[in-house]
Amino acid sequence: MAAPKSPITILCGHYGCGKTNLTLNLALRQARAGRPVTVVDMDIVNPYFRSSEYRPLLEKEGVRLIAPVFAGTTLDTPTLPPEISSIFQKEAGQVFLDAGGDDAGVTALGGLHAQLEAAGYTMLYVVNGYRALSQTPEEAARLLEEIQKACRLKATGLVNNSHLGLETTLADAAASLPFAQKTAALTGLPLLYSTLPDFAAAGAQIPQGFRPIQRLVKFAWETA
């Protein structure tokens, strides 16, 4: 996969849409292509399914991780570290910001909006039509409005990441395409691509517009 046009890519969307798994996939692909990569865990609200939980994996692949202060602890007042400013330096390479879910989760981005606009960014709105509260294009479009208002940034593209966890089949992914297309139309965003879990893609003919991704984010009982 080619490097993003902008060195900074923000991934936003509803809780549970799969932002973190997609962030990890994008970051690791760039790192394995020999590019310097930085991942920023911007989720200072939700303690579950966040990029900072995958520090060993990222560091093994040479990816630098910037995580909220106290991430991974029982403290409930995490803050963004001072080193966040380093993402605007050339040495940061390709930067992926894993934003928090919904409007509350992306509020931290608002403090960086002026610098992000000056530097240039890509902001991917990740949607999952099988996730509660974002199962219709209208719901997904309203959610994006709230996210953009909270972070004072504009999404530049939509990624259809509709899945049913381990139960996802190729048919499930394909069936989500009309939802994604209408959401793109309502939001005025280009539908960049749809994802397909690697296990659902195994041995199958990948439909046009779909990209297989690894299932890297797992439930706690799977890694216990």
C-alpha positions as CSV (number, residue, x, y, z in Angstrom):
1,M,0.0,0.0,0.0
2,A,1.4,3.4,-1.0
3,A,2.2,6.0,1.7
4,P,-0.6,8.5,2.5
5,K,-0.3,11.8,0.6
6,S,-0.2,13.6,3.9
7,P,2.3,12.6,6.6
8,I,-0.4,12.8,9.2
9,T,-3.4,10.6,9.1
10,I,-6.2,10.8,11.7
11,L,-8.6,7.9,12.2
12,C,-12.0,8.8,13.8
13,G,-15.3,7.1,14.2
14,H,-17.8,5.5,16.7
15,Y,-16.6,3.4,19.6
16,G,-16.1,-0.1,18.4
17,C,-15.9,0.7,14.7
18,G,-12.4,-0.8,14.5
19,K,-10.3,2.4,14.3
20,T,-7.5,0.9,16.4
21,N,-7.2,-2.3,14.4
22,L,-7.2,-0.3,11.2
23,T,-4.6,2.1,12.7
24,L,-2.3,-0.8,13.5
25,N,-2.7,-2.3,10.0
26,L,-1.9,1.0,8.3
27,A,1.1,1.7,10.6
28,L,2.6,-1.7,10.2
29,R,2.3,-1.7,6.5
30,Q,4.2,1.5,6.3
31,A,6.9,0.3,8.7
32,R,7.3,-3.0,6.8
33,A,7.9,-0.9,3.7
34,G,10.8,0.7,5.4
35,R,9.3,4.0,6.3
36,P,9.6,5.7,9.7
37,V,6.2,5.6,11.5
38,T,4.7,7.1,14.6
39,V,1.4,6.0,16.1
40,V,-0.4,8.4,18.6
41,D,-3.0,7.0,20.9
42,M,-5.4,10.0,21.2
43,D,-8.1,8.1,23.2
44,I,-8.0,9.6,26.6
45,V,-11.5,8.5,27.4
46,N,-12.0,4.8,26.6
47,P,-9.7,2.4,28.4
48,Y,-10.4,-0.5,26.1
49,F,-9.2,-1.4,22.6
50,R,-6.6,1.3,22.3
51,S,-3.3,1.5,20.4
52,S,-1.2,1.8,23.6
53,E,-2.2,-1.8,24.5
54,Y,-0.1,-2.9,21.5
55,R,3.2,-1.2,22.3
56,P,5.2,-4.5,22.2
57,L,3.9,-5.3,18.7
58,L,4.5,-1.7,17.4
59,E,8.0,-1.4,18.9
60,K,9.0,-4.8,17.5
61,E,8.2,-3.5,14.1
62,G,10.1,-0.3,14.7
63,V,7.0,1.9,15.2
64,R,7.2,4.7,17.7
65,L,4.2,5.0,20.0
66,I,3.1,8.1,21.8
67,A,0.5,7.3,24.4
68,P,-1.5,9.3,27.0
69,V,0.1,9.8,30.3
70,F,-1.0,7.0,32.7
71,A,-2.3,4.9,29.7
72,G,-2.5,1.3,30.8
73,T,-3.0,2.1,34.5
74,T,-6.1,2.3,36.7
75,L,-6.0,6.1,36.8
76,D,-8.9,7.7,35.0
77,T,-7.3,11.1,34.2
78,P,-4.9,10.4,31.3
79,T,-3.5,13.4,29.5
80,L,-1.6,13.9,26.3
81,P,2.2,13.9,26.8
82,P,4.4,16.9,25.8
83,E,6.0,14.8,23.1
84,I,2.8,15.1,21.0
85,S,4.4,18.2,19.4
86,S,7.0,16.0,17.8
87,I,4.5,14.6,15.3
88,F,5.0,17.8,13.3
89,Q,8.7,17.1,12.8
90,K,10.0,15.4,9.8
91,E,11.7,12.7,11.9
92,A,8.2,11.4,12.9
93,G,7.7,10.0,9.5
94,Q,4.2,8.7,8.7
95,V,2.0,9.6,11.6
96,F,-1.3,7.8,12.5
97,L,-3.5,9.4,15.2
98,D,-5.9,6.8,16.7
99,A,-8.6,9.3,17.9
100,G,-11.1,8.5,20.6
101,G,-14.7,7.5,19.7
102,D,-17.6,9.9,19.2
103,D,-17.4,13.6,20.0
104,A,-16.1,13.3,23.6
105,G,-13.3,11.1,22.5
106,V,-12.0,13.5,19.8
107,T,-12.1,16.6,21.9
108,A,-8.3,16.3,22.6
109,L,-7.7,16.8,18.9
110,G,-9.3,20.2,19.1
111,G,-6.2,21.5,20.9
112,L,-4.1,20.5,17.9
113,H,-6.4,21.7,15.2
114,A,-4.4,24.8,14.2
115,Q,-1.1,22.9,14.0
116,L,-2.8,20.1,12.0
117,E,-4.3,22.5,9.6
118,A,-1.0,24.2,9.1
119,A,0.8,20.9,8.6
120,G,-1.8,19.3,6.4
121,Y,-3.6,16.1,7.3
122,T,-5.8,13.2,6.1
123,M,-8.8,12.4,8.3
124,L,-10.5,9.1,7.8
125,Y,-14.0,8.6,9.1
126,V,-14.2,4.9,9.9
127,V,-17.7,3.4,9.8
128,N,-19.1,0.0,10.9
129,G,-22.7,-0.5,9.8
130,Y,-23.1,-3.4,12.3
131,R,-22.3,-1.2,15.3
132,A,-25.1,0.1,17.5
133,L,-25.9,3.8,17.1
134,S,-24.3,3.9,13.7
135,Q,-26.3,1.3,11.8
136,T,-28.0,3.6,9.4
137,P,-26.3,6.1,7.0
138,E,-28.3,8.9,8.7
139,E,-26.9,8.0,12.2
140,A,-23.4,7.7,10.8
141,A,-23.7,11.1,9.1
142,R,-25.0,12.8,12.3
143,L,-22.1,11.2,14.3
144,L,-19.6,12.7,11.9
145,E,-21.1,16.2,12.3
146,E,-20.6,15.9,16.1
147,I,-17.1,14.6,15.7
148,Q,-16.0,17.4,13.4
149,K,-17.6,20.0,15.6
150,A,-15.8,18.7,18.7
151,C,-12.3,18.4,17.1
152,R,-12.6,21.4,14.8
153,L,-11.3,19.4,11.9
154,K,-12.9,18.0,8.7
155,A,-12.9,14.4,7.5
156,T,-11.4,13.9,4.1
157,G,-12.4,10.4,3.3
158,L,-14.6,7.5,4.5
159,V,-13.5,3.9,5.1
160,N,-16.1,1.2,5.4
161,N,-14.9,-1.1,8.2
162,S,-18.2,-2.9,8.7
163,H,-17.7,-6.2,10.5
164,L,-19.2,-8.6,13.0
165,G,-16.0,-9.6,14.8
166,L,-15.1,-13.2,14.6
167,E,-18.4,-14.0,12.9
168,T,-17.7,-11.8,9.9
169,T,-18.0,-13.4,6.5
170,L,-17.3,-12.2,3.0
171,A,-21.1,-11.9,2.5
172,D,-21.4,-9.7,5.6
173,A,-18.7,-7.4,4.4
174,A,-20.2,-7.2,0.9
175,A,-23.7,-6.5,2.3
176,S,-22.4,-3.4,4.0
177,L,-21.5,-1.7,0.8
178,P,-24.8,0.1,0.2
179,F,-24.7,1.5,3.8
180,A,-21.2,2.8,3.2
181,Q,-22.1,4.3,-0.2
182,K,-25.1,6.2,1.2
183,T,-23.1,7.4,4.2
184,A,-20.5,8.7,1.8
185,A,-23.2,10.5,-0.2
186,L,-24.8,12.0,2.9
187,T,-21.4,13.2,4.3
188,G,-20.0,14.3,0.9
189,L,-16.9,12.2,1.5
190,P,-15.3,9.8,-1.0
191,L,-15.6,6.2,-0.1
192,L,-11.9,5.3,-0.2
193,Y,-12.2,1.5,0.3
194,S,-13.9,-1.2,2.4
195,T,-12.0,-3.6,4.7
196,L,-12.3,-7.4,4.9
197,P,-10.9,-9.4,7.9
198,D,-8.0,-11.6,6.7
199,F,-9.8,-14.8,8.0
200,A,-12.9,-13.9,5.9
201,A,-10.7,-13.2,2.9
202,A,-8.8,-16.5,3.0
203,G,-9.2,-18.4,-0.3
204,A,-11.9,-16.0,-1.6
205,Q,-12.0,-13.7,-4.6
206,I,-11.6,-10.2,-3.0
207,P,-14.4,-7.9,-4.3
208,Q,-13.3,-4.7,-6.1
209,G,-12.9,-1.9,-3.6
210,F,-12.1,-4.2,-0.6
211,R,-8.8,-4.5,1.2
212,P,-7.9,-7.4,3.5
213,I,-6.6,-6.4,6.9
214,Q,-5.2,-8.4,9.8
215,R,-7.2,-8.9,12.9
216,L,-4.7,-7.6,15.4
217,V,-7.0,-6.2,18.1
218,K,-8.5,-9.1,20.1
219,F,-10.7,-9.6,23.1
220,A,-9.1,-9.9,26.6
221,W,-10.0,-13.6,26.9
222,E,-8.2,-14.4,23.7
223,T,-4.9,-13.0,25.0
224,A,-5.3,-14.2,28.6
